[in-house]
Amino acid sequence: MSAELIKARSKIAGITGQLKKGKLHQAVISLHDALAIILRTPLIKHEQEEFARNLEQTLFVLNKDAEFRKLCPVLLEYKKGEEKELLNTLKTVLQDLQGSAVEEAQALLAANEKAKADALARGRELIGSGKFKDAKLVFDKALLQFGGDTDLKAEIADLFLAAERYETALEYLAQALADFPESVHLMNRIAMALRKMNRFDEAEQYYRKALEFAKDDPNLFFNMGRMYIDWKQWRKAAKVAELALRLKPDFDHAQKMLTFAQKKMACPN
């Protein structure tokens, strides 16, 4: 038996196991590929008999599969000499399975998006009522299901930032940054929260890290300047304001920051 026919035999032999594991799509692909090999390969008599027997047995198992019956109400039939007809039928079945998989994936995606939106809405309502612990419970429950969703963590953090719950916001921002350690946006948000908490040394470190990835962002220099203003580091504030203006000469807020910092440097008291 040729290597191609051995491959076909192996594919057919694995179909029952695939069905037991719930891998219907893969089982039908295996049957389709095996049949395609059989059709393009000359067979001697005993090989023809072996594959005819194996195909009949495999179709019997496939037709009994509950998931297959749900998706394909018509029984698959095989008669010797009608391999091409069976292959065409399998192509149609695969198209139906693919369409069903896409629909299921879309439905799951929509359900997940609704669940996240509901959790955000409920948490926002609780935060608005001052029930921060209850809001955190809602969000943490959502993250048990969507723990890999960096955007969701950032959205939760923004809700706590808006409510001036900076420690809690930092917790979610740190989780998000662990998922996406090169995110300038997240570094900026963390630095902003730290600034609000007067943890200027730590905030400065995050801004410097962010600038490693976005050294041409005038807004980042401006945000850093706001931190230096709060920190009363006038010389540093003036420097980053100048850098922001160098990148964006019509940056009015940066110009005002520079003027303010220069005045403070001239008259520190």
BATORSE-929824 format. One line per field, with one value per residue: residue number from 0; residue in three letters; chain; x, y, z of N, C-alpha, C in turn. Coordinates in steps of 0.2 Angstrom, whole numbers, plus 5000, padded with zeros to 4 digits. Layout:
REM BATORSE-929824
resi c(NUM_...)
resn c(ala_...)
chain c(A_...)
n.east c(X_...)
n.north c(Y_...)
n.up c(Z_...)
ca.east c(X_...)
ca.north c(Y_...)
ca.up c(Z_...)
c.east c(X_...)
c.north c(Y_...)
c.up c(Z_...)
//
This chain:
REM BATORSE-929824
resi c(0_1_2_3_4_5_6_7_8_9_10_11_12_13_14_15_16_17_18_19_20_21_22_23_24_25_26_27_28_29_30_31_32_33_34_35_36_37_38_39_40_41_42_43_44_45_46_47_48_49_50_51_52_53_54_55_56_57_58_59_60_61_62_63_64_65_66_67_68_69_70_71_72_73_74_75_76_77_78_79_80_81_82_83_84_85_86_87_88_89_90_91_92_93_94_95_96_97_98_99_100_101_102_103_104_105_106_107_108_109_110_111_112_113_114_115_116_117_118_119_120_121_122_123_124_125_126_127_128_129_130_131_132_133_134_135_136_137_138_139_140_141_142_143_144_145_146_147_148_149_150_151_152_153_154_155_156_157_158_159_160_161_162_163_164_165_166_167_168_169_170_171_172_173_174_175_176_177_178_179_180_181_182_183_184_185_186_187_188_189_190_191_192_193_194_195_196_197_198_199_200_201_202_203_204_205_206_207_208_209_210_211_212_213_214_215_216_217_218_219_220_221_222_223_224_225_226_227_228_229_230_231_232_233_234_235_236_237_238_239_240_241_242_243_244_245_246_247_248_249_250_251_252_253_254_255_256_257_258_259_260_261_262_263_264_265_266_267_268)
resn c(met_ser_ala_glu_leu_ile_lys_ala_arg_ser_lys_ile_ala_gly_ile_thr_gly_gln_leu_lys_lys_gly_lys_leu_his_gln_ala_val_ile_ser_leu_his_asp_ala_leu_ala_ile_ile_leu_arg_thr_pro_leu_ile_lys_his_glu_gln_glu_glu_phe_ala_arg_asn_leu_glu_gln_thr_leu_phe_val_leu_asn_lys_asp_ala_glu_phe_arg_lys_leu_cys_pro_val_leu_leu_glu_tyr_lys_lys_gly_glu_glu_lys_glu_leu_leu_asn_thr_leu_lys_thr_val_leu_gln_asp_leu_gln_gly_ser_ala_val_glu_glu_ala_gln_ala_leu_leu_ala_ala_asn_glu_lys_ala_lys_ala_asp_ala_leu_ala_arg_gly_arg_glu_leu_ile_gly_ser_gly_lys_phe_lys_asp_ala_lys_leu_val_phe_asp_lys_ala_leu_leu_gln_phe_gly_gly_asp_thr_asp_leu_lys_ala_glu_ile_ala_asp_leu_phe_leu_ala_ala_glu_arg_tyr_glu_thr_ala_leu_glu_tyr_leu_ala_gln_ala_leu_ala_asp_phe_pro_glu_ser_val_his_leu_met_asn_arg_ile_ala_met_ala_leu_arg_lys_met_asn_arg_phe_asp_glu_ala_glu_gln_tyr_tyr_arg_lys_ala_leu_glu_phe_ala_lys_asp_asp_pro_asn_leu_phe_phe_asn_met_gly_arg_met_tyr_ile_asp_trp_lys_gln_trp_arg_lys_ala_ala_lys_val_ala_glu_leu_ala_leu_arg_leu_lys_pro_asp_phe_asp_his_ala_gln_lys_met_leu_thr_phe_ala_gln_lys_lys_met_ala_cys_pro_asn)
chain c(A_A_A_A_A_A_A_A_A_A_A_A_A_A_A_A_A_A_A_A_A_A_A_A_A_A_A_A_A_A_A_A_A_A_A_A_A_A_A_A_A_A_A_A_A_A_A_A_A_A_A_A_A_A_A_A_A_A_A_A_A_A_A_A_A_A_A_A_A_A_A_A_A_A_A_A_A_A_A_A_A_A_A_A_A_A_A_A_A_A_A_A_A_A_A_A_A_A_A_A_A_A_A_A_A_A_A_A_A_A_A_A_A_A_A_A_A_A_A_A_A_A_A_A_A_A_A_A_A_A_A_A_A_A_A_A_A_A_A_A_A_A_A_A_A_A_A_A_A_A_A_A_A_A_A_A_A_A_A_A_A_A_A_A_A_A_A_A_A_A_A_A_A_A_A_A_A_A_A_A_A_A_A_A_A_A_A_A_A_A_A_A_A_A_A_A_A_A_A_A_A_A_A_A_A_A_A_A_A_A_A_A_A_A_A_A_A_A_A_A_A_A_A_A_A_A_A_A_A_A_A_A_A_A_A_A_A_A_A_A_A_A_A_A_A_A_A_A_A_A_A_A_A_A_A_A_A_A_A_A_A_A_A_A_A_A_A_A_A)
n.east c(5004_5003_5011_5002_4989_4991_4990_4977_4970_4974_4968_4954_4954_4955_4943_4932_4937_4939_4925_4921_4927_4920_4924_4918_4918_4932_4932_4924_4931_4942_4937_4933_4945_4952_4944_4946_4959_4958_4951_4959_4970_4976_4968_4971_4962_4960_4963_4953_4942_4944_4944_4931_4924_4928_4924_4910_4908_4913_4904_4892_4895_4896_4884_4876_4880_4875_4877_4880_4868_4860_4865_4865_4852_4850_4854_4871_4876_4884_4889_4898_4908_4902_4910_4913_4901_4899_4910_4906_4895_4900_4908_4898_4892_4903_4903_4891_4894_4904_4898_4889_4898_4903_4891_4889_4900_4899_4887_4891_4901_4893_4885_4895_4899_4888_4887_4898_4895_4884_4889_4898_4889_4881_4891_4895_4883_4883_4895_4891_4882_4890_4894_4907_4914_4904_4903_4916_4915_4906_4914_4925_4920_4915_4928_4933_4927_4931_4945_4956_4954_4960_4955_4943_4948_4954_4944_4936_4945_4945_4933_4934_4944_4937_4929_4938_4944_4958_4967_4960_4958_4971_4974_4967_4972_4986_4984_4980_4991_5000_4995_4998_5012_5018_5010_5007_4997_4991_5002_5002_4990_4991_5002_4995_4985_4994_5000_4988_4988_4998_5010_5023_5036_5035_5025_5033_5042_5034_5030_5043_5045_5035_5039_5049_5043_5036_5042_5039_5027_5018_5008_5010_5022_5016_5007_5016_5022_5011_5012_5024_5021_5012_5020_5028_5040_5047_5057_5059_5046_5045_5055_5049_5038_5043_5048_5036_5031_5041_5038_5025_5021_5010_5004_4994_4991_5002_5011_5006_5008_5022_5025_5019_5028_5040_5038_5036_5049_5056_5051_5050_5043)
n.north c(4994_5011_5026_5037_5030_5024_5035_5039_5028_5030_5042_5039_5029_5037_5044_5040_5042_5056_5060_5055_5064_5076_5083_5086_5093_5092_5078_5076_5083_5074_5063_5068_5071_5059_5052_5059_5056_5042_5043_5048_5039_5024_5009_4992_4976_4971_4982_4991_4984_4984_4998_5001_4994_5000_5013_5012_5007_5019_5029_5024_5026_5040_5044_5041_5050_5062_5076_5077_5073_5083_5094_5089_5083_5073_5056_5050_5041_5027_5019_5007_5013_5025_5035_5049_5055_5055_5062_5075_5077_5077_5089_5099_5097_5101_5114_5118_5115_5124_5136_5135_5135_5148_5156_5152_5156_5170_5172_5169_5179_5190_5188_5188_5201_5208_5203_5209_5223_5224_5221_5232_5243_5240_5240_5254_5260_5256_5262_5275_5276_5276_5264_5256_5244_5234_5237_5233_5219_5215_5219_5210_5198_5198_5198_5186_5178_5185_5187_5189_5201_5215_5228_5229_5228_5241_5249_5247_5252_5266_5270_5269_5279_5290_5292_5295_5285_5280_5270_5258_5259_5259_5245_5238_5244_5240_5226_5226_5232_5222_5213_5219_5225_5235_5246_5262_5271_5264_5266_5279_5282_5275_5283_5295_5292_5289_5302_5309_5304_5310_5303_5305_5302_5288_5290_5298_5288_5280_5288_5291_5278_5276_5286_5280_5272_5281_5294_5305_5310_5324_5326_5317_5322_5334_5329_5324_5336_5342_5334_5337_5351_5349_5344_5353_5355_5365_5368_5356_5355_5366_5361_5349_5355_5363_5353_5348_5358_5359_5348_5351_5366_5374_5371_5376_5374_5369_5380_5389_5382_5382_5396_5398_5389_5396_5408_5404_5399_5411_5418_5410_5410)
n.up c(5000_4996_5002_5002_5002_5015_5023_5020_5026_5039_5042_5041_5051_5062_5064_5072_5085_5085_5084_5096_5105_5102_5091_5078_5066_5062_5060_5049_5040_5040_5034_5022_5016_5016_5007_4995_4993_4990_4979_4969_4968_4961_4965_4970_4970_4983_4991_4987_4992_5006_5009_5005_5014_5026_5024_5024_5037_5044_5040_5045_5059_5059_5055_5066_5075_5087_5086_5073_5066_5070_5063_5050_5043_5034_5030_5027_5013_5005_4991_4982_4969_4969_4974_4970_4971_4985_4989_4984_4992_5005_5004_5003_5016_5024_5021_5026_5040_5042_5040_5051_5062_5061_5063_5076_5083_5081_5088_5101_5102_5102_5114_5123_5122_5127_5140_5145_5143_5151_5164_5165_5165_5177_5186_5185_5189_5203_5207_5205_5216_5226_5231_5231_5234_5231_5218_5214_5216_5206_5195_5196_5196_5182_5176_5179_5170_5158_5158_5150_5143_5140_5137_5144_5157_5157_5155_5166_5176_5172_5176_5190_5191_5187_5198_5207_5215_5217_5221_5218_5205_5200_5203_5193_5182_5183_5181_5167_5161_5163_5154_5142_5141_5134_5132_5130_5132_5144_5153_5154_5160_5172_5178_5179_5188_5199_5201_5205_5217_5223_5222_5216_5212_5208_5198_5189_5185_5177_5167_5161_5156_5147_5138_5132_5122_5115_5111_5103_5106_5109_5119_5129_5135_5139_5149_5158_5162_5169_5180_5185_5188_5199_5208_5210_5203_5195_5185_5179_5174_5165_5156_5150_5144_5135_5126_5122_5115_5105_5097_5094_5089_5090_5102_5114_5127_5132_5130_5139_5151_5151_5152_5165_5173_5171_5177_5190_5192_5191_5202_5215_5227)
ca.east c(5000_5007_5011_4996_4984_4992_4988_4970_4968_4975_4963_4948_4954_4955_4937_4928_4940_4937_4918_4920_4930_4916_4927_4914_4921_4938_4930_4921_4937_4947_4933_4933_4952_4953_4940_4949_4965_4956_4948_4965_4975_4973_4968_4970_4956_4959_4962_4946_4937_4946_4942_4924_4922_4930_4919_4903_4908_4913_4897_4887_4896_4895_4876_4873_4882_4869_4878_4880_4861_4857_4867_4864_4847_4850_4859_4876_4876_4889_4889_4904_4908_4899_4914_4913_4895_4900_4914_4903_4890_4904_4910_4892_4892_4908_4901_4886_4897_4908_4893_4886_4903_4903_4885_4890_4905_4896_4882_4895_4904_4887_4883_4900_4899_4882_4888_4903_4892_4880_4894_4900_4883_4879_4896_4895_4878_4885_4900_4888_4879_4895_4895_4913_4915_4899_4905_4922_4913_4903_4919_4930_4916_4916_4935_4934_4925_4934_4951_4961_4951_4964_4951_4938_4951_4956_4937_4934_4950_4943_4927_4936_4948_4933_4926_4943_4946_4964_4970_4957_4960_4978_4974_4965_4977_4991_4982_4979_4998_5003_4993_5000_5017_5021_5005_5009_4990_4990_5007_5000_4984_4994_5005_4990_4983_4999_5000_4983_4989_5004_5016_5026_5042_5032_5022_5038_5045_5030_5031_5049_5045_5031_5042_5053_5039_5032_5045_5037_5020_5018_5003_5014_5026_5012_5005_5022_5023_5006_5014_5029_5018_5009_5026_5032_5047_5046_5062_5057_5040_5047_5058_5045_5033_5047_5049_5030_5030_5045_5034_5018_5022_5004_5001_4992_4991_5010_5014_5004_5012_5029_5025_5018_5034_5045_5036_5038_5056_5059_5048_5048_5039)
ca.north c(5000_5017_5031_5041_5026_5023_5042_5039_5023_5033_5047_5035_5026_5042_5048_5038_5045_5063_5061_5054_5070_5081_5086_5084_5097_5088_5071_5076_5085_5068_5058_5071_5071_5052_5050_5062_5052_5036_5044_5050_5034_5018_5004_4985_4974_4970_4989_4993_4981_4987_5005_5001_4992_5006_5019_5010_5008_5026_5032_5021_5029_5047_5045_5040_5055_5066_5083_5077_5072_5089_5098_5086_5078_5068_5051_5050_5034_5025_5013_5006_5016_5032_5039_5056_5058_5055_5067_5081_5078_5080_5096_5103_5096_5105_5121_5119_5115_5130_5142_5134_5137_5155_5158_5150_5161_5177_5172_5169_5185_5195_5186_5190_5209_5210_5202_5214_5229_5224_5222_5239_5247_5238_5243_5261_5262_5255_5267_5282_5276_5276_5257_5254_5237_5230_5238_5229_5212_5214_5219_5205_5192_5198_5197_5178_5176_5189_5189_5191_5207_5221_5234_5229_5231_5248_5253_5247_5257_5273_5271_5271_5285_5296_5292_5297_5279_5279_5264_5253_5260_5256_5238_5236_5246_5235_5220_5228_5233_5215_5210_5223_5229_5241_5251_5269_5273_5262_5269_5286_5282_5274_5289_5300_5290_5291_5309_5311_5302_5313_5298_5308_5298_5283_5293_5300_5282_5277_5293_5290_5272_5278_5290_5275_5270_5287_5300_5310_5312_5330_5326_5314_5327_5339_5326_5324_5343_5343_5330_5342_5357_5347_5342_5360_5354_5370_5368_5350_5356_5370_5357_5345_5360_5365_5348_5347_5364_5358_5343_5354_5373_5378_5368_5382_5372_5368_5386_5391_5378_5384_5402_5397_5387_5401_5413_5401_5399_5418_5420_5404_5411)
ca.up c(5000_4995_5008_5002_5005_5022_5025_5020_5031_5046_5043_5042_5058_5068_5064_5078_5091_5084_5086_5104_5108_5100_5085_5072_5060_5060_5058_5042_5036_5039_5029_5015_5014_5015_5001_4990_4992_4987_4972_4965_4969_4959_4970_4968_4972_4991_4994_4986_4997_5012_5009_5004_5021_5031_5023_5026_5044_5046_5039_5050_5065_5058_5055_5073_5080_5088_5084_5065_5065_5071_5058_5044_5044_5028_5031_5021_5010_5001_4987_4978_4962_4969_4978_4969_4974_4992_4990_4983_4997_5010_5003_5005_5023_5027_5020_5031_5046_5043_5041_5058_5066_5060_5067_5083_5085_5081_5093_5107_5103_5104_5121_5128_5123_5131_5147_5147_5144_5157_5170_5166_5167_5184_5191_5185_5193_5210_5209_5206_5222_5232_5233_5228_5235_5227_5210_5212_5216_5199_5190_5197_5193_5175_5174_5180_5163_5153_5161_5145_5140_5142_5136_5149_5163_5157_5156_5173_5179_5170_5180_5196_5191_5187_5205_5212_5218_5213_5222_5215_5198_5199_5203_5186_5177_5183_5177_5160_5159_5163_5148_5137_5144_5130_5131_5132_5135_5151_5157_5155_5165_5179_5180_5181_5195_5204_5202_5209_5224_5225_5222_5210_5210_5204_5192_5184_5182_5172_5161_5157_5153_5141_5133_5128_5116_5112_5112_5099_5108_5113_5124_5134_5138_5143_5155_5162_5164_5174_5186_5188_5191_5205_5212_5211_5200_5190_5180_5175_5170_5159_5151_5146_5141_5129_5122_5119_5110_5099_5093_5092_5091_5092_5108_5118_5134_5134_5131_5146_5156_5150_5155_5172_5176_5170_5182_5196_5193_5193_5208_5218_5232)
c.east c(5004_5006_5004_4990_4984_4989_4980_4967_4968_4969_4956_4948_4953_4948_4933_4931_4938_4930_4917_4922_4926_4919_4924_4917_4927_4937_4928_4927_4941_4943_4934_4940_4954_4950_4943_4956_4963_4954_4954_4970_4972_4974_4967_4964_4955_4959_4956_4941_4938_4943_4934_4921_4923_4925_4912_4903_4908_4907_4892_4888_4895_4887_4873_4875_4877_4871_4878_4873_4858_4858_4865_4859_4847_4856_4864_4876_4881_4888_4895_4903_4905_4903_4914_4907_4896_4904_4911_4898_4894_4907_4904_4891_4897_4906_4896_4889_4901_4903_4890_4891_4903_4897_4886_4895_4903_4891_4886_4898_4899_4885_4888_4900_4894_4884_4893_4900_4887_4884_4896_4895_4881_4885_4896_4889_4880_4890_4896_4884_4884_4897_4901_4914_4911_4901_4911_4920_4910_4909_4924_4926_4916_4923_4937_4932_4929_4941_4956_4959_4955_4959_4946_4942_4952_4949_4935_4939_4947_4937_4929_4940_4943_4929_4931_4945_4952_4967_4967_4958_4967_4978_4972_4970_4984_4990_4982_4986_5001_5001_4997_5006_5020_5015_5006_5002_4990_4996_5005_4994_4987_4998_5000_4987_4988_5000_4994_4984_4995_5010_5020_5032_5040_5029_5028_5041_5041_5030_5037_5049_5040_5034_5047_5050_5036_5035_5043_5030_5020_5013_5006_5018_5022_5009_5010_5023_5017_5008_5019_5026_5015_5015_5030_5039_5047_5051_5061_5051_5041_5051_5054_5040_5037_5047_5042_5029_5035_5042_5028_5019_5016_5000_5000_4993_4998_5013_5012_5007_5019_5030_5024_5024_5039_5044_5038_5045_5059_5057_5046_5043_5032)
c.north c(5006_5021_5035_5037_5025_5029_5042_5034_5026_5038_5044_5032_5031_5046_5046_5042_5053_5064_5060_5061_5077_5085_5084_5087_5093_5081_5071_5078_5078_5064_5061_5070_5063_5050_5053_5058_5045_5037_5045_5045_5027_5013_4997_4982_4973_4977_4992_4990_4983_4994_5005_4999_4997_5012_5018_5010_5015_5030_5030_5025_5037_5048_5044_5046_5060_5073_5083_5077_5079_5094_5096_5081_5072_5063_5051_5042_5033_5019_5013_5009_5023_5036_5047_5059_5059_5061_5074_5082_5080_5087_5101_5103_5101_5112_5123_5120_5122_5136_5141_5137_5145_5158_5157_5155_5168_5177_5173_5176_5191_5194_5189_5198_5211_5209_5207_5221_5229_5224_5229_5244_5246_5241_5251_5264_5262_5261_5274_5282_5276_5269_5254_5247_5233_5231_5233_5222_5211_5214_5212_5198_5192_5196_5189_5175_5179_5191_5191_5197_5213_5227_5234_5231_5238_5252_5253_5252_5264_5275_5273_5277_5291_5297_5294_5291_5276_5272_5258_5253_5257_5249_5235_5238_5242_5229_5221_5228_5226_5211_5213_5228_5235_5246_5258_5272_5271_5265_5276_5286_5280_5280_5294_5298_5291_5298_5312_5309_5305_5308_5300_5304_5292_5285_5295_5294_5280_5282_5292_5283_5273_5281_5285_5272_5275_5293_5306_5312_5318_5330_5322_5318_5332_5336_5325_5331_5344_5339_5335_5348_5355_5346_5348_5359_5359_5369_5362_5351_5361_5366_5353_5349_5362_5359_5346_5352_5363_5353_5346_5361_5377_5375_5373_5380_5371_5375_5390_5388_5381_5391_5402_5395_5392_5406_5410_5400_5405_5420_5414_5405_5415)
c.up c(5000_5001_5008_5004_5012_5025_5026_5025_5038_5047_5045_5049_5063_5069_5070_5084_5091_5086_5093_5107_5106_5094_5079_5066_5057_5058_5051_5037_5034_5034_5022_5012_5012_5008_4995_4988_4988_4980_4967_4964_4966_4964_4967_4972_4980_4994_4993_4991_5004_5013_5009_5011_5026_5030_5025_5034_5047_5045_5044_5057_5065_5058_5061_5077_5081_5085_5076_5063_5065_5066_5051_5044_5039_5030_5025_5019_5005_4997_4983_4971_4963_4974_4977_4971_4981_4993_4990_4989_5004_5010_5005_5013_5026_5026_5025_5038_5047_5044_5048_5063_5066_5064_5074_5086_5086_5087_5100_5108_5105_5111_5125_5128_5127_5138_5149_5148_5150_5164_5171_5168_5174_5188_5191_5189_5201_5212_5210_5213_5228_5234_5229_5228_5231_5220_5209_5212_5209_5194_5190_5195_5185_5173_5175_5173_5157_5155_5156_5141_5143_5142_5142_5156_5163_5157_5163_5177_5178_5175_5187_5197_5191_5194_5210_5217_5215_5214_5219_5208_5196_5199_5196_5181_5177_5180_5170_5157_5159_5157_5142_5139_5140_5128_5134_5135_5143_5155_5159_5160_5172_5182_5182_5187_5201_5206_5206_5216_5227_5226_5216_5208_5206_5198_5187_5181_5176_5166_5157_5153_5146_5136_5129_5122_5112_5113_5108_5100_5112_5119_5130_5138_5142_5149_5160_5166_5170_5181_5189_5191_5198_5210_5213_5209_5194_5184_5175_5171_5164_5154_5146_5142_5134_5124_5118_5113_5104_5094_5090_5094_5093_5098_5113_5125_5137_5134_5137_5152_5156_5154_5162_5175_5176_5176_5189_5197_5194_5200_5212_5224_5230)
//
